[in-house]
Amino acid sequence: MKQITIYTDGACKGNPGPGGWGAILIHNAIQKQLSGAEKETTNNRMELTAVIQALSALKSPCKIDLFTDSKYVKDGSQTWIHGWIRNNWKSSNKSDVKNKDLWILLYEQLQKHTINFFWVKGHSGDPLNELADKLATNAINKTS
């Protein structure tokens, strides 16, 4: 099974507002950069989209170290999602899970790979986190 390192980030100008996402996939010495944007979205949706797009780009099951500065993505993927599925995608207050459509897509991707999630502090000088942020921000600027 291939070992892949992934860094992801999402950004939004206003929340909601124009948003972008960025991802960096690394296998051995090969680095692939992905990014995209939406005209009206939220920061959390862009954080989720970055991970979904990165995982969707993989052609076969992989062992992944995934770095994100979003505790929402990390905690949701590792902990909260199991309860949401048990409760038919309802939160503890019985309302629909926010961003349910994206969480369902992410869950499908999580089933294909072995993933270790790591949280990194955003804007703290981690070079690949900074690059993912730059990809996300640049994607927003291209749509504006």
N, C-alpha and C positions, 0 to 999 in steps of 0.2 A: 504494500500500500504506500503510495507516494506521501511524503511528508511535505506539507505546505504551510507557510506562514502567511497570514492575512492581517492587514491593518485596514480598518474602516473608519469613516467619519461621515457625519451629516451636518448640514449647516442650513440656516434659514435667515433671511433678512425680514425681520418681523416674524411673529409666531402666532397666527399663520402669516404666510407671505411667500415670496419666491424662495425655493429651496434647492439645494444641491447635495449630491452625495459623491464620495470618493472611496476607492478601494485599491489596495496594492496587494497583489498576490506574488509570493516568492517561492520558487522551487529551485533548489541548488543555487546557481548564480543567475538564474533567469527571473526577471521582474516584469510583471504585467500591471499596467495601471488602467483602471476603469473609472468612469464618472458619468454623471447625468444630472438632470435637473427637472423640476416641475414648477409651473408658474404660481400655483397656490397650494401650499402644503404646510406641514409643521416640522419642527426639528426632529421630534421622535419618529415621524414617518420617514424622514430622510435617513436617520440612523438605522432603522430597520431595513430600508431599501438598499442601503450600502451592503449590508450583510447578505441579504437575499441575492443581490446581483453578483456579489463575489462568489458565493457558493454555487449559484446557477452556472457560472462560467466554467466550473470544473466538469470534466467529461467522464470521470469515474470516481468511485468512492476514495476518499483521501483521509489521512490523519492530519488534523489541522490545529495549529496554534493560532487562535484568533484574538487580536488585540483591538479593543474598543475603548473610547473614553466615555461611553454611555453605560451608566449603571442600569438604566432602563432596559437596554438590550441584554446586558450580561445577566442581570437578575431575572428578567423575564424568560430568557432562554434556558437558564439552569434551574430555576425554582418555580416561578409563578405559573409557567405554561402547563405544568402537570395538573395543578388544581383547576385551571381554566378548562382543560380538556375533560377532566372528571365532571365538571359542572356545565358541560355543553357550551363552553366559551362565554360563561357568565362570571362576573367578578364577585367578590365576597358580598357586595350589596345587591346582587341579583340582576344587575344591569349588564348589557353587552360589554365585553372587553373592548376598550378603546383600541383602535387600529386592528380589529379582529381580522380583517381581510389580509393584512400583511403578516400577522402572527401565524395565520394558517399556512401561508406560503413559506414562511420561515420554518415552521414545524416540519413541513414536507422535506425541506432541505436538510434539516437537522437529522432526519432519519437515514440519510444517505451516507453520512460521514461520521468519523470519530473526532469530536471537537473539544478542545480545551480552551475555555474563555479566559482572557486576562484583561483586567481593567487597568488602563493607564490614565494618569491625570492629563487632561487636555491642556494644551498651551503651556507645557512644562519643559519643552525642549527635546522630547523624544523625536528624533529625526523622521521616522516613518509615520508617526502620528501627525506631525506637522505637515508632511507631504500629503497625507490623506485629507487633512483639513484644507490645504491649498487646492487640491483637486476638486473638492466640494464647493469651495468658494468661487473658483474659476468657472465651474459649471453654472453657478447662479449668474455670474456676470455675463456669460454668453447668452443667457435668455433675456436679460434686462434690456 
